[in-house]
């Protein structure tokens, strides 16, 4: 049992502890229920709860959220379309987001996986200064995917 000033009062009955808490007009809170005997403390529970929420809000403010963005393209992508996708990727990586690049194959294009790998290799080379490969290109069904992250 710990009182509202932080002094240890020792082991006592729950009824006695509750009586002391009511005398000082505070709450009896079980702090560590797993220990034997359980540790209880006399405190203002609403104030304690408010302080905990305040700490959680502060921790959330300092937290950096990383989003996963996805760019899709075909293996026969034209030069201008490639440049547009590259600009989007650069913007995502500069913001600190992870990006998943997917090359879709349709029908007979599956016979030319080397074209898709060439597109992904070209992207990795073009983004060398900004990002790095987190997951190397791997084939999942009719898709070839690669994940990039900011340096």
C-alpha contacts under 8 A as a table, 3 or more apart, distances in Angstrom:
res1	aa1	res2	aa2	distance
1	X	8	X	5.96
1	X	9	X	5.31
1	X	10	X	5.44
1	X	11	X	6.03
1	X	12	X	7.07
1	X	17	X	7.40
1	X	39	X	5.83
1	X	40	X	5.00
1	X	41	X	5.82
2	X	5	X	7.98
2	X	6	X	5.87
2	X	7	X	5.60
2	X	8	X	4.50
2	X	9	X	5.64
2	X	10	X	7.52
2	X	39	X	7.68
2	X	40	X	6.30
2	X	41	X	4.68
2	X	42	X	6.43
3	X	6	X	5.46
3	X	7	X	5.55
3	X	8	X	6.47
3	X	9	X	6.72
3	X	41	X	5.83
3	X	42	X	5.00
3	X	43	X	7.64
4	X	7	X	7.52
4	X	41	X	7.03
4	X	42	X	4.92
4	X	43	X	5.43
11	X	37	X	7.81
12	X	16	X	6.66
12	X	17	X	6.68
13	X	16	X	5.34
13	X	17	X	6.34
14	X	17	X	5.04
14	X	18	X	6.03
15	X	18	X	5.10
15	X	19	X	6.14
16	X	19	X	5.00
16	X	20	X	6.33
17	X	20	X	5.20
17	X	21	X	6.26
17	X	28	X	7.35
18	X	21	X	5.03
18	X	22	X	6.18
18	X	27	X	7.94
18	X	28	X	6.20
19	X	22	X	5.19
19	X	23	X	6.32
20	X	23	X	5.13
20	X	24	X	6.69
21	X	24	X	5.49
21	X	25	X	6.08
21	X	26	X	5.29
21	X	27	X	5.84
21	X	28	X	5.96
21	X	42	X	5.86
22	X	25	X	4.68
22	X	26	X	6.04
22	X	27	X	7.22
23	X	26	X	7.83
26	X	42	X	6.31
26	X	43	X	5.51
26	X	44	X	5.24
26	X	45	X	7.72
27	X	42	X	5.60
27	X	43	X	5.36
27	X	44	X	5.61
27	X	45	X	6.05
28	X	40	X	6.61
28	X	41	X	5.76
28	X	42	X	4.69
28	X	43	X	6.50
29	X	40	X	5.45
29	X	41	X	5.27
29	X	42	X	6.23
29	X	43	X	7.00
29	X	45	X	7.24
30	X	33	X	6.21
30	X	38	X	7.13
30	X	39	X	5.98
30	X	40	X	4.22
30	X	41	X	6.35
31	X	38	X	7.71
31	X	39	X	5.59
31	X	40	X	5.32
31	X	41	X	6.50
32	X	35	X	6.10
32	X	38	X	5.69
32	X	39	X	5.05
32	X	40	X	7.07
33	X	36	X	7.91
33	X	38	X	4.78
33	X	39	X	6.52
34	X	38	X	6.40
35	X	38	X	5.06
35	X	39	X	7.15
43	X	48	X	7.57
44	X	47	X	5.46
44	X	48	X	6.28
45	X	48	X	4.94
45	X	49	X	6.06
46	X	49	X	5.08
46	X	50	X	6.16
47	X	50	X	5.05
47	X	51	X	6.24
48	X	51	X	5.17
48	X	52	X	6.30
49	X	52	X	5.13
49	X	53	X	6.30
50	X	53	X	5.19
50	X	54	X	6.16
51	X	54	X	4.99
51	X	55	X	6.26
52	X	55	X	5.15
52	X	56	X	6.30
53	X	56	X	5.04
53	X	57	X	6.21
54	X	57	X	5.16
54	X	58	X	6.31
55	X	58	X	5.13
55	X	59	X	6.22
56	X	59	X	5.09
56	X	60	X	6.13
57	X	60	X	5.03
57	X	61	X	6.28
58	X	61	X	5.16
58	X	62	X	6.60
59	X	62	X	5.37
59	X	63	X	6.38
60	X	63	X	5.11
66	X	96	X	6.76
66	X	97	X	5.27
66	X	98	X	6.83
67	X	97	X	5.14
67	X	98	X	6.18
68	X	97	X	6.03
68	X	98	X	4.80
68	X	99	X	5.45
68	X	100	X	6.91
69	X	92	X	7.37
69	X	97	X	6.88
69	X	98	X	6.20
69	X	99	X	4.64
69	X	100	X	6.07
70	X	99	X	5.51
70	X	100	X	4.58
70	X	101	X	5.80
70	X	102	X	7.27
71	X	85	X	7.15
71	X	89	X	7.66
71	X	99	X	7.31
71	X	100	X	6.27
71	X	101	X	4.91
71	X	102	X	6.14
72	X	101	X	6.03
72	X	102	X	4.73
72	X	103	X	5.89
72	X	104	X	7.11
73	X	77	X	6.75
73	X	101	X	7.90
73	X	102	X	6.30
73	X	103	X	4.97
73	X	104	X	6.21
74	X	77	X	5.57
74	X	103	X	5.13
74	X	104	X	5.10
74	X	105	X	6.52
74	X	116	X	7.48
75	X	103	X	6.15
75	X	104	X	6.96
75	X	105	X	6.91
75	X	109	X	7.99
75	X	115	X	5.63
75	X	116	X	4.64
75	X	119	X	6.70
76	X	115	X	7.43
76	X	116	X	8.00
77	X	81	X	6.45
77	X	82	X	6.14
78	X	81	X	5.36
78	X	82	X	6.03
79	X	82	X	5.06
79	X	83	X	6.20
80	X	83	X	5.06
80	X	84	X	6.26
81	X	84	X	5.09
81	X	85	X	6.26
82	X	85	X	5.19
82	X	86	X	6.06
83	X	86	X	4.94
83	X	87	X	6.19
84	X	87	X	5.16
84	X	88	X	6.40
85	X	88	X	5.08
85	X	89	X	6.19
86	X	89	X	5.02
86	X	90	X	6.17
86	X	123	X	7.23
87	X	90	X	5.09
87	X	91	X	6.27
88	X	91	X	5.15
88	X	92	X	6.24
89	X	92	X	5.09
89	X	93	X	6.12
89	X	99	X	7.10
90	X	93	X	5.20
90	X	94	X	6.04
90	X	127	X	7.22
90	X	130	X	7.13
91	X	94	X	5.18
91	X	95	X	6.35
92	X	95	X	5.27
92	X	96	X	6.57
92	X	97	X	5.47
92	X	98	X	7.35
92	X	99	X	7.07
93	X	96	X	4.99
93	X	97	X	5.34
93	X	98	X	6.57
93	X	99	X	7.23
93	X	130	X	6.82
93	X	131	X	6.47
93	X	149	X	6.52
93	X	150	X	5.00
94	X	97	X	7.51
94	X	130	X	7.11
94	X	150	X	6.78
96	X	149	X	7.44
96	X	150	X	5.60
97	X	149	X	6.80
97	X	150	X	6.95
98	X	147	X	7.07
98	X	148	X	5.82
98	X	149	X	4.62
98	X	150	X	6.82
99	X	147	X	5.66
99	X	148	X	5.22
99	X	149	X	6.42
100	X	145	X	6.76
100	X	146	X	5.73
100	X	147	X	4.37
100	X	148	X	6.35
101	X	120	X	7.82
101	X	145	X	5.61
101	X	146	X	5.29
101	X	147	X	6.21
101	X	148	X	7.78
102	X	143	X	6.36
102	X	144	X	5.67
102	X	145	X	4.51
102	X	146	X	6.69
103	X	116	X	6.16
103	X	143	X	5.65
103	X	144	X	5.11
103	X	145	X	6.42
104	X	142	X	6.23
104	X	143	X	4.80
104	X	144	X	6.68
105	X	108	X	7.97
105	X	109	X	5.39
105	X	110	X	5.68
105	X	142	X	5.36
105	X	143	X	6.16
106	X	109	X	5.46
106	X	110	X	6.69
106	X	142	X	7.16
107	X	110	X	6.30
108	X	111	X	5.86
108	X	112	X	7.91
109	X	112	X	5.44
109	X	113	X	7.29
110	X	113	X	5.83
110	X	142	X	7.00
112	X	115	X	5.77
112	X	116	X	7.49
113	X	116	X	5.30
113	X	117	X	6.36
114	X	117	X	5.00
114	X	118	X	6.02
115	X	118	X	5.05
115	X	119	X	6.39
116	X	119	X	5.13
116	X	120	X	6.39
116	X	144	X	7.07
117	X	120	X	5.11
117	X	121	X	6.02
117	X	137	X	7.32
117	X	144	X	7.74
118	X	121	X	5.04
118	X	122	X	6.05
119	X	122	X	5.11
119	X	123	X	6.24
120	X	123	X	5.00
120	X	124	X	6.18
120	X	137	X	7.42
120	X	146	X	7.46
121	X	124	X	5.09
121	X	125	X	6.17
122	X	125	X	5.09
122	X	126	X	6.11
123	X	126	X	5.05
123	X	127	X	6.09
124	X	127	X	5.21
124	X	128	X	6.02
124	X	131	X	7.96
124	X	132	X	7.29
124	X	133	X	7.13
125	X	128	X	5.17
126	X	129	X	7.91
127	X	130	X	5.42
127	X	131	X	5.61
127	X	132	X	7.45
128	X	131	X	5.78
128	X	132	X	6.43
129	X	151	X	7.87
130	X	150	X	6.10
130	X	151	X	5.96
131	X	148	X	6.30
131	X	149	X	5.42
131	X	150	X	4.29
131	X	151	X	4.96
132	X	148	X	5.60
132	X	149	X	5.61
132	X	150	X	6.36
132	X	151	X	6.18
133	X	136	X	6.31
133	X	146	X	7.44
133	X	147	X	6.14
133	X	148	X	4.57
133	X	149	X	6.45
134	X	146	X	7.76
134	X	147	X	5.44
134	X	148	X	5.22
134	X	149	X	6.15
135	X	146	X	5.57
135	X	147	X	4.94
135	X	148	X	6.97
136	X	145	X	7.94
136	X	146	X	5.46
136	X	147	X	6.98
137	X	144	X	6.27
137	X	145	X	5.25
137	X	146	X	4.42
137	X	147	X	7.74
138	X	144	X	5.54
138	X	145	X	5.58
138	X	146	X	6.74
139	X	142	X	7.14
139	X	143	X	5.78
139	X	144	X	4.46
139	X	145	X	6.51
140	X	143	X	5.26
140	X	144	X	6.19
140	X	145	X	7.47
